[in-house]
């Protein structure tokens, strides 16, 4: 099955447990449509570059899935209809990285870009 990565931004006035419950909810949507949620990361509340629906911050979540295209389309459709989800980005990838995402890595674990002078 194809591999996908999803980034979701939920409203800032949700609690952390409600935001994590959204991740579980959309994971069950994938499971109901013959897909599976491989991994999920809750990145926390972050400030956005611009306002979305009068919100300056949002709960960010990163999902890795192994699902058929129909399951991903159904999950995206339900995300767009859900009142707590503000934005969704889905990308098809060739393989999932084994390491945690860049957002979850500590600054000293990341590759250095170049030396500062």
N, C-alpha and C positions, 0 to 999 in steps of 0.2 A: 504494500500500500504506500501511497505517497506520504512524505514527511512534511510537516508544516510547523512554523513558529508564529505565535500570535502575541501581540502586545495589546493590552486593554487598559483604558483609563476610566476609572469610575469616579463618581462625584466625591468631593472632599468632605461632605458632611456625614458620610457613612463611618461606622466604627471599623476597626481593623478586622474584627470577627465577621462583620457583614461583608466586607470586601473579600475575605478569604472564602466565605460561603458562596459568593458569586463564582469564584474559581471552581469550587466543587460542583456547583450547579451546572456550569457549562461543560465540565468533565463528564457528568452523567448524560448530558445531551449527546456528546460524542459517543459514549458507551452504548446508548440506546440506538444509535445509528451505525453500529458495527465498527466503530473506531475506538481508539483508546488514547487517554491522556498519558503521555510518557513521563513528563516532568512538569512541575509548575513552580514558579518563584514569585513570592510577593515582595515587591520592591519598596513598598511603603508609600507615604505621602510625599510627593515632590512638587516643586513649583514649575509651572508650565511657562513657556516662552510668551504665550499670549492667552487672553481669556477665551474660554470655551463655555458657552451658556452662563456667562457671568461668574465663572469660577476661575480663580487664579491657581489653585492647586488641585491635585487629583491623586487617587490611589492607583498606582501602577502595578500591573501583574504581567508576568511573562509565562506563556504556556508552550509546551512542545507536544505535538500530537502526531499520531500515526493513524490516519483515517482516510477513508475514501472521500472523493470530492463532494459527494452529496451530503455527507455528514458535516463537512466543514461549511458548506453553504447553509445548511440548516442552523448550525451554531451561530454563524455570522448574522443570519436573519433574526434569530432570537436575541442576539446581542444588540442589534440596531433597534429592536422593539422595546428592549428593557429600559426603563426610565432611569436607572442608576448608572448605566454605561454611557459614557460620553463619546469615546472614540475607540476604534478597533483597527489594527493593522495585521494582516495575515500575509506571510511570505512562504512560498514553497521552497524547501531546501533539499539538497542531495543527501545530507547526513546530519545528524544531531551531534553537536560537540559534547564531549564527556565532562568537560570542566563546567563550573558554574558560569553564568553569563558575566559580562564585563561589569555590569552594575553591582553584582554581588561579590566580586573579587575585591580584596583590599588593594589600596593604592600601590603598596610595595610589591605585590604579587604580579601586577600588570607589567607588560613589556615597556621598557622605557623608550620614549620616542627619540630623544636625543639629549645630550648633556646641555645643561644651561650654563651660560657664561657669566 
